């Protein structure tokens, strides 16, 4: 992908790893929209998908309650 992934990744990583559940939820919704936009313009590479999976793993890891982790 030709997007400036470095700055975008940093912003998403900071917000998805935040200790506040509301901030993480908002960042997750924004990430969903961003993925839709980017995948419509250019397909993700395998490296992009690996970084995305790692980031989503940390979202689940930062969850406050085990039930939320199990649900996903």
C-alpha positions in Angstrom: 0.0 0.0 0.0 1.2 3.4 -0.8 -0.3 5.2 2.2 1.9 6.7 4.8 1.4 3.7 7.1 4.0 4.8 9.6 2.1 7.8 11.0 -1.3 6.0 10.6 0.0 3.0 12.4 1.5 5.0 15.3 -1.8 6.8 15.9 -3.9 3.6 15.8 -1.4 1.8 18.0 -1.4 4.5 20.6 -5.2 4.7 20.7 -5.8 0.9 20.5 -3.4 0.4 23.4 -4.9 3.1 25.6 -6.0 2.2 29.1 -9.4 3.9 28.6 -12.0 1.5 27.1 -13.9 4.4 25.4 -10.7 5.5 23.5 -10.0 1.9 22.4 -13.6 1.5 21.2 -13.5 4.7 19.2 -10.1 3.8 17.7 -11.4 0.4 16.8 -14.4 1.9 14.9 -12.0 4.4 13.2 -9.8 1.4 12.2 -12.7 -0.4 10.7 -13.5 2.6 8.5 -9.8 3.0 7.6 -9.5 -0.6 6.6 -12.6 -0.3 4.3 -11.1 2.8 2.6 -7.6 1.4 2.1 -8.7 -2.0 0.9 -11.1 -0.4 -1.6 -8.2 1.6 -3.1 -5.3 -0.9 -2.8 -5.2 -4.5 -1.6 -3.3 -5.2 1.6 0.0 -7.0 1.4 0.9 -9.9 3.6 3.1 -7.7 5.7 0.3 -5.2 6.1 -2.0 -8.0 7.3 0.6 -9.2 9.7 0.9 -5.8 11.3 -2.9 -5.5 11.4 -3.2 -8.8 13.2 -0.6 -7.9 15.7 -2.4 -4.7 16.5 -5.7 -6.4 16.9 -4.1 -8.9 19.2 -3.1 -6.0 21.5 -6.6 -4.6 21.4 -7.9 -7.9 22.9 -4.9 -8.1 25.3 -5.8 -4.7 26.7 -9.4 -5.6 27.3 -10.4 -5.2 31.0 -12.7 -8.2 31.2 -12.1 -11.8 30.2 -15.6 -12.1 28.7 -14.8 -9.5 26.1 -11.6 -11.4 25.2 -13.5 -14.7 24.9 -16.3 -13.1 22.8 -13.9 -12.3 20.0 
